[in-house]
Amino acid sequence: GTWIGSTIGMVAADALAIVVGAVLGRHLPEKVIRYVAAAAFAVFAVLLLGEGVRAV
Protein backbone atom coordinates (compact mmCIF):
# COMPACT_ATOMS: atom_id res chain seq x y z
CA GLY A 1 0.00 0.00 0.00
CA THR A 2 2.76 2.44 0.89
CA TRP A 3 4.69 1.78 -2.29
CA ILE A 4 1.60 2.15 -4.49
CA GLY A 5 0.52 5.33 -2.70
CA SER A 6 3.93 6.95 -2.96
CA THR A 7 4.22 5.97 -6.62
CA ILE A 8 0.81 7.45 -7.44
CA GLY A 9 1.71 10.60 -5.50
CA MET A 10 4.98 11.03 -7.40
CA VAL A 11 3.28 10.46 -10.76
CA ALA A 12 0.61 13.04 -9.87
CA ALA A 13 3.23 15.58 -8.74
CA ASP A 14 5.31 15.01 -11.87
CA ALA A 15 2.25 15.36 -14.11
CA LEU A 16 1.34 18.64 -12.43
CA ALA A 17 4.90 19.93 -12.87
CA ILE A 18 4.87 18.98 -16.55
CA VAL A 19 1.54 20.73 -17.16
CA VAL A 20 2.61 23.89 -15.30
CA GLY A 21 5.95 23.89 -17.14
CA ALA A 22 4.27 23.53 -20.52
CA VAL A 23 1.82 26.36 -19.79
CA LEU A 24 4.56 28.68 -18.49
CA GLY A 25 6.79 27.72 -21.42
CA ARG A 26 4.14 28.97 -23.84
CA HIS A 27 3.63 32.28 -22.02
CA LEU A 28 7.11 33.22 -20.82
CA PRO A 29 10.24 33.81 -22.89
CA GLU A 30 12.93 31.17 -22.47
CA LYS A 31 15.38 33.80 -21.23
CA VAL A 32 13.11 34.68 -18.28
CA ILE A 33 12.69 31.03 -17.35
CA ARG A 34 16.45 30.52 -17.49
CA TYR A 35 17.16 33.53 -15.24
CA VAL A 36 14.50 32.54 -12.71
CA ALA A 37 15.84 28.98 -12.59
CA ALA A 38 19.41 30.25 -12.13
CA ALA A 39 18.32 32.61 -9.35
CA ALA A 40 16.41 29.83 -7.57
CA PHE A 41 19.44 27.54 -7.86
CA ALA A 42 21.70 30.26 -6.38
CA VAL A 43 19.28 30.93 -3.50
CA PHE A 44 19.08 27.25 -2.59
CA ALA A 45 22.87 26.93 -2.83
CA VAL A 46 23.36 29.82 -0.40
CA LEU A 47 20.76 28.38 1.97
CA LEU A 48 22.41 24.96 1.94
CA LEU A 49 25.86 26.47 2.47
CA GLY A 50 24.52 28.48 5.41
CA GLU A 51 22.95 25.36 6.86
CA GLY A 52 26.25 23.51 6.54
CA VAL A 53 28.21 26.29 8.21
CA ARG A 54 25.75 26.43 11.14
CA ALA A 55 26.02 22.65 11.61
CA VAL A 56 29.78 22.85 12.20
Kinemage of the C-alpha trace (Angstrom):
@kinemage 1
@onewidth
@group {chain A} dominant
@subgroup {mainchain}
@vectorlist {calphas} color= white
{ca gly a 1} P 0.000 0.000 0.000
{ca thr a 2} L 2.761 2.444 0.891
{ca trp a 3} L 4.695 1.781 -2.292
{ca ile a 4} L 1.602 2.153 -4.489
{ca gly a 5} L 0.523 5.326 -2.697
{ca ser a 6} L 3.934 6.947 -2.957
{ca thr a 7} L 4.225 5.975 -6.618
{ca ile a 8} L 0.812 7.445 -7.437
{ca gly a 9} L 1.713 10.596 -5.498
{ca met a 10} L 4.978 11.034 -7.404
{ca val a 11} L 3.277 10.460 -10.756
{ca ala a 12} L 0.611 13.043 -9.869
{ca ala a 13} L 3.230 15.582 -8.735
{ca asp a 14} L 5.309 15.012 -11.874
{ca ala a 15} L 2.253 15.360 -14.106
{ca leu a 16} L 1.337 18.638 -12.427
{ca ala a 17} L 4.899 19.935 -12.867
{ca ile a 18} L 4.869 18.983 -16.549
{ca val a 19} L 1.544 20.734 -17.159
{ca val a 20} L 2.605 23.894 -15.303
{ca gly a 21} L 5.950 23.894 -17.136
{ca ala a 22} L 4.265 23.528 -20.516
{ca val a 23} L 1.824 26.364 -19.789
{ca leu a 24} L 4.561 28.676 -18.486
{ca gly a 25} L 6.786 27.722 -21.415
{ca arg a 26} L 4.142 28.966 -23.838
{ca his a 27} L 3.630 32.275 -22.022
{ca leu a 28} L 7.112 33.223 -20.822
{ca pro a 29} L 10.238 33.807 -22.889
{ca glu a 30} L 12.926 31.171 -22.474
{ca lys a 31} L 15.383 33.797 -21.229
{ca val a 32} L 13.105 34.682 -18.277
{ca ile a 33} L 12.687 31.031 -17.348
{ca arg a 34} L 16.453 30.524 -17.492
{ca tyr a 35} L 17.157 33.532 -15.236
{ca val a 36} L 14.505 32.537 -12.707
{ca ala a 37} L 15.842 28.976 -12.591
{ca ala a 38} L 19.411 30.249 -12.132
{ca ala a 39} L 18.319 32.606 -9.347
{ca ala a 40} L 16.407 29.832 -7.565
{ca phe a 41} L 19.441 27.540 -7.855
{ca ala a 42} L 21.698 30.258 -6.382
{ca val a 43} L 19.284 30.934 -3.497
{ca phe a 44} L 19.077 27.254 -2.589
{ca ala a 45} L 22.869 26.935 -2.834
{ca val a 46} L 23.360 29.822 -0.400
{ca leu a 47} L 20.758 28.377 1.972
{ca leu a 48} L 22.411 24.963 1.944
{ca leu a 49} L 25.861 26.465 2.469
{ca gly a 50} L 24.519 28.483 5.405
{ca glu a 51} L 22.947 25.364 6.856
{ca gly a 52} L 26.250 23.515 6.538
{ca val a 53} L 28.205 26.292 8.214
{ca arg a 54} L 25.750 26.426 11.136
{ca ala a 55} L 26.023 22.654 11.614
{ca val a 56} L 29.777 22.847 12.202
